[in-house]
Amino acid sequence: MKTMKIADHTVPAIGLGTWHMGEPSNRQTEIKAIRAGIDAGATVIDTAEMYGNGLSEDLVGQAIDGLDREKLFLIDKVLPQNASKKRMEKSLDTSLKRLKTDYVDLYLYHWRGSVPLSETVATLQELQQSGKIKRWGVSNFDVVDMVELLGLPNGNNVAANEDLYNLGSRGLDFDMIPWLVKRDIPLIAYSPIAQGDRFGANLTTNKVIKAIADNHNATPYQILLAWVIRNGSTLAIPQSANPEHVVANVEAANITLSKEELFMIDSEYPAPESKQPLDIL
Ligand SMILES: NC(=O)c1ccc[n+]([C@@H]2O[C@H](COP(=O)([O-])OP(=O)(O)OC[C@H]3O[C@@H](n4cnc5c(N)ncnc54)[C@H](OP(=O)(O)O)[C@@H]3O)[C@@H](O)[C@H]2O)c1
């Protein structure tokens, strides 16, 4: 199974997203789905205080209850309005309570708001010192934001940037990914299968993708995931509440696309040749 590194920690290159999950009426199926993913080898679970106003964190807390915490890698995110010296720790404490744990492995600044970036970074550093977060990172940052971040005291401690990235939305290939690779900062790709191929690019019905999938005895969704993680420094976090889908997604980390297949994919969905606006959900 392909892995990637976030700072000093190695994880399987496909983890589990949990946005839109956590409604009490779906709880038991969703717990089964998350546990199926962990049984299949996933260790990363991505959540946020924003998701369902804490319902997703509650779900994750319930799903991992009784499991070996050290084998898991939990990613959580702080809302912009809570990313200040005054509010961040309180917000994190609430998240930790819902997750039923005393630390998160990676705490992300969900998107930029009005709090000065230097204050957010200083507060993240303090929380890292306290041990409540093991590492911190950012999300929905464009290259210009990353450059600003790295110019701040301790800004170079950023452990990852989480952005929207999939075959149909590959603007990051023009500038962000080369920029991150050069600095050894990993990308966390959200919406890696374009929300179940609902963004209009018809990825899973494309003839080339289907032929490559057949060639690997895989589904088109698995090929989309194998493509997202192809450079070895990207983590994909597909979301599914369906245990069969979750297992298939995690197992896509076993698929290696050949140079010829990557070339064929590029011919169908070409890499951008100019700067693209950052896609944000
Ligand atoms: N940092 C940010 O700002 C940000 C923003 C958006 C998302 N995220 C994170 O990224 C995660 C993933 O992104 P996303 O939820 O937007 O979209 P996604 O993972 O690209 O797509 C999820 C959709 O795909 C379907 N699906 C998943 N696996 C499938 C499979 N093997 N076969 C067929 N359908 C499949 C799911 O339905 P089923 O349940 O039926 O399988 C669901 O409707 C989120 O859950 C969240 O953790 C972060």
The ligand as a Gaussian input file, in Angstrom:
#p B3LYP/6-31G(d) Opt

LIG

0 1
 N      -10.448000      21.442000       3.877000
 C      -11.577000      21.717000       3.284000
 O      -11.976000      22.879000       3.128000
 C      -12.424000      20.585000       2.773000
 C      -13.481000      20.841000       1.875000
 C      -14.220000      19.753000       1.395000
 C      -13.934000      18.461000       1.815000
 N      -12.911000      18.253000       2.731000
 C      -12.608000      16.881000       3.217000
 O      -12.429000      16.018000       2.094000
 C      -13.321000      14.925000       2.190000
 C      -13.695000      14.400000       0.819000
 O      -14.240000      15.412000      -0.009000
 P      -15.774000      15.435000      -0.441000
 O      -16.600000      14.792000       0.603000
 O      -16.059000      16.843000      -0.826000
 O      -15.837000      14.614000      -1.824000
 P      -15.299000      13.214000      -2.384000
 O      -14.591000      12.434000      -1.361000
 O      -14.598000      13.551000      -3.648000
 O      -16.676000      12.487000      -2.792000
 C      -17.589000      11.992000      -1.848000
 C      -18.772000      11.376000      -2.609000
 O      -18.314000      10.321000      -3.413000
 C      -19.071000       9.129000      -3.186000
 N      -18.127000       8.003000      -3.226000
 C      -17.047000       7.813000      -2.426000
 N      -16.375000       6.699000      -2.742000
 C      -17.048000       6.153000      -3.777000
 C      -16.850000       4.972000      -4.545000
 N      -15.816000       4.152000      -4.301000
 N      -17.744000       4.692000      -5.531000
 C      -18.786000       5.518000      -5.781000
 N      -19.019000       6.658000      -5.092000
 C      -18.162000       6.969000      -4.089000
 C      -19.670000       9.297000      -1.826000
 O      -20.907000       8.643000      -1.753000
 P      -21.115000       7.283000      -0.876000
 O      -21.168000       7.722000       0.541000
 O      -22.399000       6.768000      -1.389000
 O      -19.972000       6.366000      -1.166000
 C      -19.855000      10.810000      -1.718000
 O      -21.095000      11.182000      -2.278000
 C      -14.484000      15.483000       3.011000
 O      -15.286000      14.469000       3.551000
 C      -13.735000      16.279000       4.047000
 O      -13.222000      15.432000       5.048000
 C      -12.149000      19.281000       3.181000

